[in-house]
Amino acid sequence: MNFIHLSKKFYCNKSKIINKNVLEILKDTKEKLKKSNNELISSCSELESKLLVSHVLKIDSGNQYQLFNKKVQSRIISNEEYDILQSFIDRRLKNEPISYIIGYRYFWKNKFFCDHSTLIPRPDSETIIEKIIEVSKEKELKIKKILDLGTGTGCLLLSTLNEFKDSIGIGIDKSSEALMVANKNAIELSLDKRVFFLNIDWNDKKKISKLLLNTINSNNNNNNNNNNNNNNNNNNNNNNNNNNNNNNNNNNNNNNNSSNEKFDLVISNPPYISNEEFKYLNPTVTDWEPKTALIADENGLKDYKSIASFLNENRDSLLSDNSLIIFEIGKGQETDIQSIMENQYSFKYIGCKKDLNSIIRCLVFMKK
């Protein structure tokens, strides 16, 4: 028994013993979620109950099949597990997204950590990865250096780096908290040696240009220093080893080439929801996800204009000759964005891709 002292009186608090197995708890959780006034939650109560119960039992959402194991189903849930689950249910009934509750979301081929500082990775955004692979094969392009504007969790950049094994990347975000999540994901995916992140707002064009140019120049200087050191080492070696050292230098130069080059690919999923559209989104989005990563002025087009202007001003210093620029866009924005990129800034439109709902979700442009 636990005795709690309160206002000079003693109260006896008997711990409630939960005598329910996993199968019963799954059913109870489903019923509670089904009573939600939010249709998004009530209609997905079965799936969401499995996600929450799995998380409490420390079963990854990718291994939910374990819930069908009779041994697991018959297991009696502990009081601690029950309390944690009830807190999760309460949070979900307040419209908090499942991905924030369990702390991650699967995207493309990997699991990505996320929290309230980042947008939740969505299947719609996978069209960007699909299109990059498609266009690079079609046009026989080599993707060696990637720039991600508004990286968030890093899901787009890190997924692309995984597809192009010889590439390196830079992710930019104005949220330092989001970059902490992105860095955590990079480490988890063993990509932290191929990527680094800059905490800056892309609207600060002068500063961002300077930082990106510095990364290119510093890499050039580092490579030159490495080559000089290698040459000095070669001079000190015996003549018999000269050929081997020269071969090693060539290999080192090849490995560092991607650091020297301009960006072959720019990707961005900027804010593109208008203030008016935002009012009609589900509370799981409007009440919880970061508004600065969702809403854009000028009918959702402001950030596309800003990015297009920045890329145009730095097209020769930052973009390689066949550089690709790929945007995620909102429903019905394709004509306006194409006009901005083509008519105002002379980038060449080369294609689009639709999402699973047959909505044009990404546009592809190329430096002329």
Secondary structure, 3 states (H helix, E strand, C coil): CEEEEECCEEEEECCCCCCCEHHHHHHHHHHHHHCCCCHHHHCCHHHHHHHHHHHHCCCCHHHHHHHHCHHHHCCECCHHHHHHHHHHHHHHHCCCCHHHHHCEEEECCEEEECCCCCCCCCHHHHHHHHHHHHHHHHCCCCCCEEEEECCCCCHHHHHHHHHCCCCEEEEEECCHHHHHHHHHHHHHCCCCCCEEEEECCCCCHHHHHHHHHHHHHHHHHHHHHHHHHHHHHHHHCCHHHHHHHHHHHHHHHHHHHHHHCCEEEEEECCCCECHHHHCCCCHHHHCCCCHHHCECHHHHCHHHHHHHHHHHHCHHHHEEEEEEEEEECCCCCHHHHHHHHHHHCCCEEEEEEECCCCCEEEEEEECC
